[in-house]
Amino acid sequence: MSVPSPLRPKNFREQIYFRNLRARVDGKAKVEFGLTQIRGIGPRFAQAIVKIAKINPELRIGAISEKDLNRIEEIILNPIENGIPYWMVNRKKDLRTGEDLHVIGNKLEITIKQDIDRMKKIKSYKGIRHQLHLKVRGQRTKSTGRHGLVIGVMRRKLVKKKIK
């Protein structure tokens, strides 16, 4: 008779699906790294979730009980009420509500798109840079970030040869 390994107990799941978050996570990953597979959760936020949920970070996410998974989901949905500091959330003082929120998944993509559209509409510096498809955060543009057709010296020489 074989003894089940502590990493893969009998109830081990290859994939975990968080219904409320609409996210699928690989069950073979450790808890902190598995949580970073959810869009909007980074390594530091995942560490904070694991610490507050009082889960062993060495466990695989597929080996965690259903009760602990529900606790993790609750912390992700309401981080500030569950003890995560307000400065760790990704949306401080939301423009519409004025609250500190943590946006995840598809809602994060929609929120970013709305923010960019608002900047374009009010014609802020960042909005204009977005409209022109240029770098927004002060990077250099003389030598990098080029796109479109390459028209250089070699091309002109080829064009002249074809005309003759």
CORFENGI-V915856 format. One record per residue. N is the residue number from 1. RES is the residue in one letter. PHI is phi as a letter, one per 30 degrees, with the letter a starting at -180 (* if undefined). PSI is psi in radians with two decimals (NA if undefined). D_LAST is the distance of its C-alpha to the last C-alpha in Angstrom with 2 decimals. Layout:
n=N res=RES phi=PHI psi=PSI d_last=D_LAST
n=N res=RES phi=PHI psi=PSI d_last=D_LAST
//
This chain:
n=1 res=M phi=* psi=2.24 d_last=85.30
n=2 res=S phi=d psi=2.52 d_last=82.16
n=3 res=V phi=c psi=2.25 d_last=82.26
n=4 res=P phi=d psi=2.47 d_last=79.52
n=5 res=S phi=d psi=2.62 d_last=77.29
n=6 res=P phi=d psi=-0.42 d_last=77.52
n=7 res=L phi=d psi=-0.56 d_last=73.75
n=8 res=R phi=b psi=1.41 d_last=73.86
n=9 res=P phi=d psi=3.10 d_last=77.11
n=10 res=K phi=d psi=-0.59 d_last=77.96
n=11 res=N phi=c psi=0.35 d_last=76.59
n=12 res=F phi=d psi=2.36 d_last=73.17
n=13 res=R phi=c psi=2.37 d_last=70.24
n=14 res=E phi=d psi=-0.60 d_last=66.66
n=15 res=Q phi=b psi=2.50 d_last=65.30
n=16 res=I phi=c psi=2.33 d_last=66.94
n=17 res=Y phi=c psi=2.06 d_last=66.20
n=18 res=F phi=d psi=1.93 d_last=67.22
n=19 res=R phi=d psi=-0.87 d_last=67.86
n=20 res=N phi=d psi=-0.49 d_last=68.14
n=21 res=L phi=d psi=-0.25 d_last=65.01
n=22 res=R phi=h psi=0.87 d_last=63.08
n=23 res=A phi=b psi=2.51 d_last=61.85
n=24 res=R phi=c psi=2.34 d_last=61.91
n=25 res=V phi=b psi=2.47 d_last=62.58
n=26 res=D phi=d psi=2.18 d_last=62.51
n=27 res=G phi=d psi=-0.32 d_last=66.16
n=28 res=K phi=d psi=-0.22 d_last=65.50
n=29 res=A phi=d psi=2.65 d_last=64.31
n=30 res=K phi=d psi=2.80 d_last=66.80
n=31 res=V phi=e psi=-0.90 d_last=68.02
n=32 res=E phi=d psi=-0.74 d_last=66.02
n=33 res=F phi=d psi=-0.54 d_last=62.72
n=34 res=G phi=d psi=-0.68 d_last=63.37
n=35 res=L phi=d psi=-0.49 d_last=63.87
n=36 res=T phi=d psi=-0.18 d_last=60.50
n=37 res=Q phi=d psi=-0.23 d_last=58.89
n=38 res=I phi=d psi=2.22 d_last=59.97
n=39 res=R phi=d psi=2.18 d_last=57.32
n=40 res=G phi=j psi=-0.09 d_last=58.77
n=41 res=I phi=c psi=2.06 d_last=61.04
n=42 res=G phi=c psi=-3.12 d_last=60.02
n=43 res=P phi=d psi=-0.76 d_last=61.80
n=44 res=R phi=d psi=-0.70 d_last=64.16
n=45 res=F phi=d psi=-0.67 d_last=65.13
n=46 res=A phi=d psi=-0.70 d_last=65.78
n=47 res=Q phi=d psi=-0.73 d_last=68.03
n=48 res=A phi=d psi=-0.69 d_last=69.96
n=49 res=I phi=d psi=-0.81 d_last=70.45
n=50 res=V phi=d psi=-0.69 d_last=71.79
n=51 res=K phi=d psi=-0.76 d_last=74.09
n=52 res=I phi=d psi=-0.62 d_last=75.54
n=53 res=A phi=d psi=-0.16 d_last=75.97
n=54 res=K phi=h psi=0.93 d_last=77.77
n=55 res=I phi=c psi=2.50 d_last=75.87
n=56 res=N phi=d psi=2.08 d_last=75.42
n=57 res=P phi=d psi=-0.24 d_last=71.73
n=58 res=E phi=d psi=-0.25 d_last=71.88
n=59 res=L phi=d psi=2.68 d_last=72.45
n=60 res=R phi=d psi=2.58 d_last=69.79
n=61 res=I phi=d psi=-0.43 d_last=69.18
n=62 res=G phi=d psi=-0.28 d_last=70.05
n=63 res=A phi=c psi=-0.03 d_last=73.50
n=64 res=I phi=d psi=2.52 d_last=74.49
n=65 res=S phi=d psi=2.81 d_last=77.19
n=66 res=E phi=d psi=-0.62 d_last=76.57
n=67 res=K phi=d psi=-0.75 d_last=78.71
n=68 res=D phi=d psi=-0.63 d_last=76.56
n=69 res=L phi=d psi=-0.69 d_last=73.34
n=70 res=N phi=d psi=-0.65 d_last=74.82
n=71 res=R phi=d psi=-0.76 d_last=75.74
n=72 res=I phi=d psi=-0.78 d_last=72.16
n=73 res=E phi=d psi=-0.71 d_last=70.86
n=74 res=E phi=d psi=-0.72 d_last=73.43
n=75 res=I phi=d psi=-0.69 d_last=72.38
n=76 res=I phi=d psi=-0.71 d_last=68.68
n=77 res=L phi=d psi=-0.61 d_last=69.46
n=78 res=N phi=b psi=1.28 d_last=71.87
n=79 res=P phi=d psi=-0.73 d_last=71.05
n=80 res=I phi=d psi=-0.65 d_last=72.85
n=81 res=E phi=d psi=-0.41 d_last=76.04
n=82 res=N phi=c psi=0.12 d_last=76.13
n=83 res=G phi=j psi=0.04 d_last=75.93
n=84 res=I phi=d psi=2.31 d_last=72.26
n=85 res=P phi=d psi=2.62 d_last=71.74
n=86 res=Y phi=d psi=-0.50 d_last=69.92
n=87 res=W phi=d psi=-0.13 d_last=67.28
n=88 res=M phi=c psi=-0.25 d_last=66.03
n=89 res=V phi=d psi=2.75 d_last=65.01
n=90 res=N phi=c psi=0.08 d_last=61.40
n=91 res=R phi=b psi=1.45 d_last=62.15
n=92 res=K phi=d psi=2.35 d_last=64.56
n=93 res=K phi=h psi=1.21 d_last=65.86
n=94 res=D phi=e psi=2.47 d_last=63.96
n=95 res=L phi=d psi=-0.67 d_last=62.92
n=96 res=R phi=d psi=-0.84 d_last=64.73
n=97 res=T phi=c psi=-0.46 d_last=67.90
n=98 res=G phi=i psi=0.11 d_last=68.17
n=99 res=E phi=c psi=2.86 d_last=69.21
n=100 res=D phi=d psi=2.07 d_last=67.93
n=101 res=L phi=b psi=2.79 d_last=66.28
n=102 res=H phi=b psi=1.93 d_last=64.54
n=103 res=V phi=c psi=2.37 d_last=61.85
n=104 res=I phi=b psi=2.83 d_last=60.71
n=105 res=G phi=i psi=-2.50 d_last=58.66
n=106 res=N phi=d psi=-0.55 d_last=56.85
n=107 res=K phi=d psi=-0.55 d_last=58.68
n=108 res=L phi=d psi=-0.78 d_last=56.96
n=109 res=E phi=d psi=-0.75 d_last=53.48
n=110 res=I phi=d psi=-0.74 d_last=54.59
n=111 res=T phi=d psi=-0.76 d_last=56.16
n=112 res=I phi=d psi=-0.76 d_last=53.05
n=113 res=K phi=d psi=-0.76 d_last=50.94
n=114 res=Q phi=d psi=-0.68 d_last=53.53
n=115 res=D phi=d psi=-0.75 d_last=53.56
n=116 res=I phi=d psi=-0.74 d_last=49.78
n=117 res=D phi=d psi=-0.66 d_last=49.94
n=118 res=R phi=d psi=-0.72 d_last=52.81
n=119 res=M phi=d psi=-0.68 d_last=50.86
n=120 res=K phi=d psi=-0.72 d_last=47.93
n=121 res=K phi=d psi=-0.73 d_last=50.41
n=122 res=I phi=d psi=-0.02 d_last=52.16
n=123 res=K phi=h psi=0.79 d_last=48.84
n=124 res=S phi=d psi=2.93 d_last=49.96
n=125 res=Y phi=e psi=-0.83 d_last=47.58
n=126 res=K phi=d psi=-0.64 d_last=47.40
n=127 res=G phi=d psi=-0.73 d_last=46.91
n=128 res=I phi=d psi=-0.74 d_last=43.93
n=129 res=R phi=d psi=-0.69 d_last=42.36
n=130 res=H phi=d psi=-0.76 d_last=43.00
n=131 res=Q phi=d psi=-0.68 d_last=41.42
n=132 res=L phi=d psi=0.03 d_last=38.21
n=133 res=H phi=h psi=0.71 d_last=38.15
n=134 res=L phi=c psi=2.97 d_last=38.51
n=135 res=K phi=d psi=2.47 d_last=40.95
n=136 res=V phi=c psi=-0.54 d_last=44.46
n=137 res=R phi=c psi=0.56 d_last=46.68
n=138 res=G phi=i psi=0.17 d_last=45.28
n=139 res=Q phi=d psi=2.82 d_last=42.79
n=140 res=R phi=d psi=2.60 d_last=39.81
n=141 res=T phi=b psi=-0.06 d_last=36.53
n=142 res=K phi=d psi=-0.73 d_last=34.16
n=143 res=S phi=c psi=-0.31 d_last=33.25
n=144 res=T phi=c psi=2.91 d_last=34.86
n=145 res=G phi=i psi=0.38 d_last=35.09
n=146 res=R phi=d psi=2.57 d_last=31.44
n=147 res=H phi=b psi=2.83 d_last=30.28
n=148 res=G phi=j psi=-2.98 d_last=27.42
n=149 res=L phi=d psi=2.51 d_last=23.72
n=150 res=V phi=c psi=2.03 d_last=22.55
n=151 res=I phi=c psi=1.82 d_last=19.73
n=152 res=G phi=b psi=-2.95 d_last=19.38
n=153 res=V phi=d psi=-0.76 d_last=17.30
n=154 res=M phi=e psi=-0.68 d_last=16.01
n=155 res=R phi=d psi=-0.69 d_last=14.73
n=156 res=R phi=d psi=-0.70 d_last=12.77
n=157 res=K phi=d psi=-0.72 d_last=11.07
n=158 res=L phi=d psi=-0.71 d_last=10.30
n=159 res=V phi=d psi=-0.74 d_last=9.04
n=160 res=K phi=d psi=-0.68 d_last=6.56
n=161 res=K phi=d psi=-0.67 d_last=5.44
n=162 res=K phi=d psi=-0.57 d_last=5.56
n=163 res=I phi=d psi=-0.67 d_last=3.83
n=164 res=K phi=d psi=NA d_last=0.00
//
